[in-house]
Every structure is written in structure tokens, then in C-alpha cells.
Amino acid sequence: MIYPRNFEQKIGFSEVRDLLNTRCLTTLGKARVAQMDFSTDTELINRQMEQTRELRRIRQGEEDLLLGTFSDIRESMKRLRLAGTYLEEEELFDLQRTLQTIHDLVKFLSHGEETPDGRTVYDYPALAELTDGVIPMPTVIQRIMQVLDKFGHIRDSASPELADIRRELTRTQNSLSGILNNILLSAQKDGLVDKEVVPTLRDGRLVLPVAPGLKRKIRGIVHDESASGRTVYIEPAEVVETNNRIRELKSEERHEVLRILRETANFVRPHCEEILFSLEFLAQVDFIQAKADLAESMRGMEPEVEDHPHIDWVRAEHPLLKRSLEKHGDKSLVPLDIMLTAEKHILIISGPNAGGKSVCLKTVGLLQYMLQCGLSIPVGDRSKVGVFHDIMIDIGDEQSLENDLSTYSSHLLNMKNMMRQAGKDTLILIDEFGTGTEPAIGGAIAEAVLDHLLNDGAWGVITTHYQNLKHFADNHEGVANGAMLYDRGEMRPLFQLAIGRPGSSFAIEIARKIGLPEDVIREASEIVGTDYIQSDKYLQDIVRDKRYWENKRQSIHQREKELEQRIAHYEADITRINEERKEILRKAKQQAEDLLGETNRKIENAIREIRENQAHKEETRRIREELEQFKEDVAEIDARENDDKIARKIAQIQQRKERKAQRKAEKAERDEKATESLRKAGMKNAGANGPVALQEGDSVRIKGTKSIGTLESMDGKMGTAIFGGMRTRIRLDRLERTEGQVARETEDEPKTKADELKESLQAFHISHMTQNIIDDHRRNFRQDLDVRGMRGDEALDAVQYFIDDAILVGIPRVRVLHGKGNGILRQLIRQYLTTIPNVTHFADEHVQFGGSGITVVDL
């Protein structure tokens, strides 16, 4: 129940309805605004809130809900249901645009993803629910578009007959214009008409404007004259028949247009009921977008509504008062914090006049009513709201001359109706409770009514100046005192509500500020008594102290909030550091696994070292034990170990790497000395100024590497060398002779035991398993890799394995097919190729063979 009948006018909701009405795009939405009503259905209210919330989310996102252009075509559709009727061009054009808007909205709101169990999860479920039963009509839209052009006019191609008629009409009009222009030029030459005169249209016929005195000079029919009588309009006799033909053609055109419109109407008529139903959907969408627009203008929100009475509002604002203050720009609105709970469900607000008591009361009434009408309300996001079944208000002067009611009588009548209806789901709002009669009896009646409302369990916000009602709140459970704060120093109201203590009216202070004589104020103080004045001062002190400690409490609460945020920040940092530590450990373990992946290479290097050093079994066993120890050390690294242990393991591995690097450096120094002696020996044989010439059978290595092979044959600047059992075609200037491995001068020189041992080690320095793997890769290897269509990480993995295989089997050139596209895949692959030492060069393929879509890699 809403009481009284003029409730909306009293709290200002009628103005809110007007604001909402102006934001509707059509009369469809405005009709919905007029039907908007108070509801106690929590599920319905929450659904309306969700609809507004989703539409605001659509507006704030990248995509927008395009409402397009639509009109209120309900009357046209109702008329079209009658057989023989049709829609005019403009009405048909409105129908086409409206149906197109409905089609686009249903398509947009019905978008979603299908779950494995066959259900559809919509992007905007609350709005998608509105499309239930709405049938888009693309065939009707298509039919209308075949008849109308983009400007809403009948197309020439709407029928063959219409096309013929309009073609002949155009030809006839052009002929008429030519004849009339010739007549006009002749008349101008004879001085019968002015030179600036042009043919004009009168009664659908082209005529010439002529001065009245010269009208007999031109043979024809006078059709009209100007209002001043200075001009007559003559249709020359030469164009009468042509004008008649034009009229006939226009009449035929109109008949054909009507026939087309009737045929289109017959096509649309069976769908009239579905179209009318779809218009209700459009009205609902228009209504929701108006609510969303109003919510954004008042910075409102859509809270989750609880299914029981409850008010816990933070920073609530009266939207109309705020709008007025912002418009004039003289002052800002002070937000309201108010709470009504089951333990304290009646609030008695006291305080000075013009301190904001009535505004507080109206804010509660207006926002609660807006909420239960499905509108967003301007409150803070931490606010909690509930539902009341009855809202009753007693504000202002309700005296009636017709019913012979005084002001106080009207208040008593309102109290009677409120007590009759009051219950546990009732919200009662009373301003200046008990005023209008003798204060003592008025206060007593007000206290008795308040006690009755309390016993009925009603909820309420009541403003008063009566001391007995303030004491009643202190002495009864379920009732709380509240005060509108007042700055005694500056003698001005603060418009802030403080719940828990009663407020003072500050009558003496306000009278003194206004300028009442001091003797009058002193006499009034003596009449009321010093005890009352002192108690009022004590009350002011209590309110002041309460405000001080309230500010302190808010400051502490703010500090606690900042501390919680800082703790949360630190915890997030710790979590991030732990994640980074895990990631570092993961990378370290991955690097260790990569090192283990190179075990074959290390074994090959170890065997080569055995061969070069002519090592014995003990030396071989030592090298293998060192490799096994390295493998065990790496395997012991685990992400779950503590940081110190991991650091020690990494340090040990680093020390081993440094020792190995030192041994390599010493070996390189020995190799350099041997190479120098070999170079001197070669210069002695080849001549003082000649370079060392390579010969077939020499032990050689590629410059910058340590792998030793045998030069098998030479062909000009190119040669064939065997490295690790694999033949490689290479330029001779990239090879150099190795120490102690100079080819024998003659093929017939007998082999020594050392030569036999050396050849035996060279023949078996690669394990059978490794050789089999290499041979298998060589047989199956393809020089082209196609990574088109792969993601970046997949493509990089494929290229990594491909390049490794190419290096393993000794392929000098390969091609990677990545496509052109945006060039992202090409850039990623080339960035990776720059990190591989074996890659000497890469570039685009020749334009005839793929151009920038293929990268050619030289190894």
C-alpha cells in the first residue's frame, strides 16, 4: 500500500518520472514509463536491476546496443489487420526500419556460447530473456526493400508496369520542358515576358507567368493570377495536350503504386500479431535504455535487493536536490548515511530548523520508492537494500476546506490510517511529528502513536523537536535517536546525520544569530528555565564530542583500510616473488635438461679427446665417470629444494664448467703451438713466401671449430672432407691442416702401429646407436619446413628441431615456409635464427619462388 494518493507528488517521484519520460526515444517507451509502478516482488526488482546493469555494461564496452530507427506503428498494424487496407509509403518505410531494428536487437542480445551439455550461455542473459517469443522477419523486410528504396519511395523496379509508366512520364516531361522553353525564348525575344521569368507549376500544369496587359499576345489558357493581380499564368496552346498526357500518366502511376502497396499489405497482413508482439519488446528495450541513461546522469547504481525490509545506505543522495544544486552551482549536496535494522527499525531525527531533517526524510522515501519501481538509486556500492510492502508518508500541510479539516486534524487522520495499516513490512515517514496543536498534548499523542507503531513492528523515519520523543527513543528497544549536526562555532548546519544521540534545536543560538534583542533572548531563557538550557548545552557537547570521536573512528578505519591494502600488496608481492622463484628454478632445470640433452655431443667430444691424446682405458674410464657425475649433479636439481642448496649445486656446476673451460683453453694453447710448428714446416716445404697447400688425405678441421676430419678429394676451390663418418662439400679456404696429422707423402708408405690404432679410434669414435640415429635423420630429412597456420610457440619449436636436424646431417641450406600475412611469424623465426651460431646467413627466397613468404637459411 502506498499512502496517501498524492504520494509521488509529495516525495518528488513525479519529477523523476518526467525525467525518465524525456529519455525515451519513442511513444512506445513513454507508454512503459506511464505504466511503471511500485512492486514488492524481489525477484522482479532484481531482474529489472540486472537488465539496467547489463545495458549500462554494453554502453561502457566497445560494442554498443544500436537501437537504430523505429516508430510507434501500432495504429498502422491494427488498421492493416482489416482486409483491403494498405500502408502508405511513409508507413511502410516506418515498418521496414522498425522490423530491421527488431532483427538487429534480437541478433545482438541472443549472442552466446553453447556449453557441452547443449545449453546456451548468453552474453547478456537478463536482456536476452526479453527476446523470448520475438520472431525476426527477414522475409518481410526483404519484401518491403524490394518495393521501397533507401529514402522510402516506391522503386521504379517495383513492377514492370510502373517502370514503363515512369519512363514514358519522364520522356513526356522532358518534351514538355523543351517546347515550353522554346515558347519562352520566343516570348522573351518579342518582349512579352521578362528575361528572368521561368516556367512555373499551377494546378499540376507547367505555365508561363505573363503581365496582364500582354496575356492576349500569347495564345493559350489562363489558369491563375497572382494575389497582387500583376501576373497571370498562361498555359500555351502548344503544350495543352502534353500537359494532359502528363496528368494521365501520373494518374496511371498512382493507380499502379496503390496496387503495389495493396499487394505488399497482403504479404504483411498475416504477420500483424507477431509484429505487435515485437513492438512490446521494442518498448521494453526503449524503457530500459531510458533507465540506464537516467542512472548514468544521477550516478546511480543497481544494488542487489534482499527479500526483507532493510536499509543500510552509504552516501545516499537526493537526486532532484543534487540536480538543482548542480544547476545553480551555489553549493554541493552532503551525502546521507542511514541505517535501519531489525534491532533499530525506527529512527527519531531531531536537530535545528533548516538543518536537513525533511530532506533526509524525503531522501529515504524517494530512493526506496525508486528502488521498488525498478530504477537505479544514487547510493554507495557498499549499501544494502530491502523491500517494504507499504510506504506511508505524512509531510506538509494537508488542511482541507472542503472536508473542514485543520492542519492538526489532517495529521491525526494520517496517523489513524497509518496505525490501521502498520505492520512488520511497513515503512512510515512522518515530518514534524506531533506539531499543529498545544505542545504538551501534541507530544503526548505523538508518543502514544509512536508506541503503537513500535509494538506493530513498523519501520520508520520520524523528525521532531519534542524532548519526550527523544527520551522515548533512549528508553525503548527498537528505536534510535539521530541528530542533524550543527556547527556552533560558525553557527551553521552541517546537513550530516549522526545516529545514536538526539540533536538540539539550537533555538537560543539561532535566535541570537538572526538578531533578536538580547533581553528577549534572556527572558525566554528564564521562562524555560536554566535546567532546560543547561541540558540542551550538555546535549550539544555530547553531539560535539560524538562528532569528534566519530571523525577519529573514521580516521582509524581509513588507516586500517590502508594497512589492509598495504598488507595485501605485500602478500601479492610475496606470491609474485614465489612464482618468479619457481619460474627461475624451472628455467634452471630446463637449462640443466638441455645440458643433458647434449650428452651425445659431450660423449663424442670425449671420444675425440681420447683419440687425440691416445688415451688408455683408465683415461677413458675417468672421462666417462666425469660425464656420469655431471649427469647426476644436474638431475639432483629440483624446484622443491631450498634456495641455499640450489645455489650450492649451481655453484658446483659453474665451477666444473670453469675447470672444463680452463682445460679447453690449455688444449687450445697446445693446438696453437702445434699449428705454428706445422705452419713453419709447411712454409719450409712450400717456400718462404708460399702458403701451406692442402693435399688429399690431410687431417683438417673447419676454421673456428675443433672437429677433425680427413680431406678426401679436391676440385678447384672446393673439396670433400669426412667429419665423423659424414662427407661434407666445403670450400678449401675454410679448412686448415691440424697438428701431427700431416698427410703422408706417398701412398705406399707402410703403416705403423700408432697409425693403425689411430684409424681404429677414428672408425669407432661414434657409437653404433648415434650413427644409426644420424643415418635415419639423413634418409628422412627434407630441406623445406612448412609452419604456416601454426601459433608462434609451435612454429619456433618446429624450427628449432628442424635446424638441429639440419646441422646433425650436415645440410648447408634449408628453407622455412612461414607465409607473408602480417609478418609476425617471419619476425619471430628470424629473431630465433640470429641466436644460432651455426646459422651463417638467412634471407628472403627469390621472388619467383615465394619471396618474403620463405626464409632461406645457410648453415
Secondary structure by P-SEA (a helix, b strand, c coil): cccccccccccaaaaaaaaaaaacccaaaaaaaaabbbbccaaaaaaaaaaaaaaaaaaaccccccccccccaaaaaaaaccccccccaaaaaaaaaaaaaaaaaaaaaabbbbccccccccccaaaaaaaccccccaaaaaaaaacccccccccccccaaaaaaaaaaaaaaaaaaaaaaaaaaaaaaaccccccbbbbbcccbbbbbbccccccccccccccccccccbbbbbcccaaaaaaaaaaaaaaaaaaaaaaaaaaaaaaccaaaaaaaaaaaaaaaaaaaaaaaaaaaacccccccccccccccccccaaaaaaaaaaaccbbbbbbbbbbcccccbbbbbbcccccaaaaaaaaaaaaaaaaaccccccccccccccccbbbbbccccccccccccaaaaaaaaaaaaaacccccbbbbbccccccccaaaaaaaaaaaaaaaaaacccbbbbbccaaaaaaaaccccbbbbbcccccccccccccccccbbbbcaaaaaaaaacccaaaaaaaaaaacaaaaaaaaaaaaaaaaaaaaaaaaaaaaaaaaaaaaaaaaaaaaaaaaaaaaaaaaaaaaaaaaaaaaaaaaaaaaaaaaaaaacccaaaaaaaaaaaaaaaaaaaaccccccaaaaaaaaaaaaaaaaaaaaaaaaaaaaaaaaaaaaaaaaaaaaccccccccccccccccccccbbbbbccccccccccccccbbbbbbcccccccccccccccccccccaaaaaaaaaaaccccaaaaaaaaaaaaacccccccccccaaaaaaaaaaaaaaaaaacccbbbbbbccccaaaaaaaaaaaaaccccccccccccccccccbbbbcc
